[in-house]
């Protein structure tokens, strides 16, 4: 089975690549994450993915399309809907890439993160699979999360402190800000 693996960042790839390689004849990565703000943060994570790919001899295709206005227009809504649409946006693009490159299936490194909406990953991946005719492989890989951080440290990969969008970046500080009345 030829698997296209959507890669959100170096650490999540570090935790899941061996697992996917064990179950596929060939794994090709795919970087498409226009949800990462600001642009230089996107570049930092891309660099981390490239460093990991070099270290582990992983071919990673890249779609570096980056259009914040389009992304915000696509995902706007309440918090739950925003994340679901964001996941759907990236998985649909991955499924299309898998289709045109002859992959048998696609998966995402998001499945290793305890911070992601796994129900949305599974459901939106299935919808993207239905739309493109390429199988979506969903597995709950959260038990590999600690490994992903350990390997990322060993390889000195960039480790981000928030999910990706400006809203998630703000959520790092929101609680502190709301309790800090000066
Ligand atoms: S928090 Fe993460 S998954 Fe949710 S919209 Fe922002 S970047 Fe996307």
Boltz pocket constraint, residues with backbone or C-beta under 6 A from the ligand:
constraints:
  - pocket:
      binder: B
      contacts: [[A, 35], [A, 36], [A, 75], [A, 79], [A, 82], [A, 83], [A, 84], [A, 86], [A, 87], [A, 163], [A, 164], [A, 165], [A, 166], [A, 167], [A, 168]]
      max_distance: 6.0
